[in-house]
Amino acid sequence: MQEKQYTIQTIVESVFKENNNKIKKRLIYDNSQFGRLSSKWIKLAFFILPFAMYAAIFNPASFKALGIAQAIVFYIILLVFAMQIVVGVSYFNNKKVLKTATEAWEDYFPGVEMKMILSSGATPYKDFKTYYEKALSDGLDGEALEERMTQSFRQMEDENIHLVESMKKDKEKREGK
């Protein structure tokens, strides 16, 4: 089966929201960019879940069988399960989107790890958002965007040369074991 080629904008939009040439990291990544289930549907399911449980427990037939105390306790227990479902679905959705996005990202920028761009910690690419927003405000897309971002990654690496060298040494050390 032939692998689809995604644009840089598609890859970035799967993990960031764009509004007025500003990007913000998504809490639940959007898989619709890759032709799959949208994060809006997942959010809608999360929103409906507590109301559906309430309707299931506090309807006249169930409520009469359970009584008020048992219905309240049962509802609280089901809300705990619902929270676990929300965390699990979000985790697996984000993991699947990140895997697809990373594979597509490597076609454009093989030396730059996608996880480093998403990391909130100290990475050489911590200013990715700033450079990408500037490219968006300049109206770049396609090959022009790819060229600009390649230059931006080089510039970020030059600005953080000590961090890049430390990461290379650490990687070599781990591979040597």
N, C-alpha and C positions, 0 to 999 in steps of 0.2 A: 504494500500500500504506500502510495506517495505521500510524503510529509508536506503539510501546508506551510507556506511561507507567510509569516505575519510581519506587519510593519512595526517599526520602533514605537510609533504612537499606540498601536494596538497592545503591544506588550506592556508599555508603561501605564496605559489606561486600565489594564486588568488589576494593577496593584495600587494605583493612585487615582484620585478624583481630580478632574481638571475643571476650574471655574475661573473665568477671566484671566487666563494665562497664569494661574497659580495652581500648584498641585498640592494635594494633601493625601497622606497615606490612608488607604481604606482599612477598616476594621475587618470586614468580610470581603475578600477579594472577589472580583467579578469574572466569572467563568464564561459569561456570554460573549466576551471578546474573542473567545476561541470556539464559538459555535455551540456552547453548552448552556447549562442552567444559569440564569442571571442571579446575581446576589439580591435583587429586589424580591424575587420569589422566596428566597430563603428568609429574608427579613419579614416578609408577609406571613410566612408559616410560623416564625417565632412570635409574631404579634398575636396571631390567632390562637396559638397553643393554650395559653392560660384561660381564654374565654371558652374554648371548646371543652377544657377540663371542668370549668365551672358549670357549664351547661350539662355535662354528663353526670356530675355529682349532685348538683342541686336541682335537678328536674324532679317533678312530683313523685315519680315512681322510685327513683333511687333515694331521694331524701326521706321518703316515708320508711323505707327499709333500713336506712342507716341511722337516722336520728341526727339531731343537730351537732352533738359533740363528735360523733364518729365522722360525719360529713366534713366538718372543719379539719379534723386531724387528717383524714384521707386526702383532702384538698391540699393541705400543706405538704404532705408526703409526695403527692403527685407534682407539686411545684418544684420540689427538689429534683425529681426525675427530669422534669422539663428543663431545668437549668443544666443538668448534665447532658441532655440531648443537644441543647444550644451550643455548649462548649464543644462537644464531640463533632457535631455537624460543621461548625465553623472551622475547627482544626483540620478535618479531613478535606473540606472544600479548599481552604487556603493552601494546604499541602499539595493538592492536585493542581491548582492554578499555578503555584510557584514552580512545580515540576515542568509544566508545559511552557511557562514563560521563560524559565531558565534555558530550556532546550532551544527555544527560538532566539533568546538573547545571545547565546553563544555563536550564532551565525553572524551576528553583527559585531560583537565585541568579545572575542574569545579570551582575552587576557583579563577581563573584568568580571568578577563574580557578582551575580545578581543579588545574592544575599548581603553583600557588602553595601549595596545601594540602599537596601531596605533596613539595614541595621541602624539602630539609634545610638550605638556605641561609637567609639573612635575608629574610623576607617579612613583610608586615603580618599574615599569618595563621599565624604559627609556633605560636601557642597553640591552634590548631584542635582538636587532640587533647584538650586539657584541657577546653575548653568542651563538646565532643561527649561526652566521658566523663561530665561532670557532668549533661548532659541525659539520658544513658542511665540514670545512677543515680537520676535523678528519675522515671524511667519514662515519659518523653515519647515520642510517636510521632505520625506524621501531621502535621496542621496545627500542633499544639502544638510539635512538634520544629522545624518550618519557621520558626515565629515566634521561637522561642528562638534558633535559629541565625542568623536575620537580625539579631536584637538583638546576638548575640555578634560577628558580623562587623562591625557598626557600632562596637561597643566596641573590637574589635581595631584597626580603622582609626583610631579616636580615640587609642588608646594609641600608635600608630605613625604619627602624622600627618606627621612629617617624611619618613618612608620613602614613604608614599603620595604626598605631593607630589612627591618626587623621581622616582618612577615615572611619574607623570602628565606631568611635564616631559620625561622621557626619551621617553615614548611620543609626545608632541606633536612633539618634535624629530625623531624617526624618521619620522613621518608627513609632516613638512614637507619632507623631502629628496626 
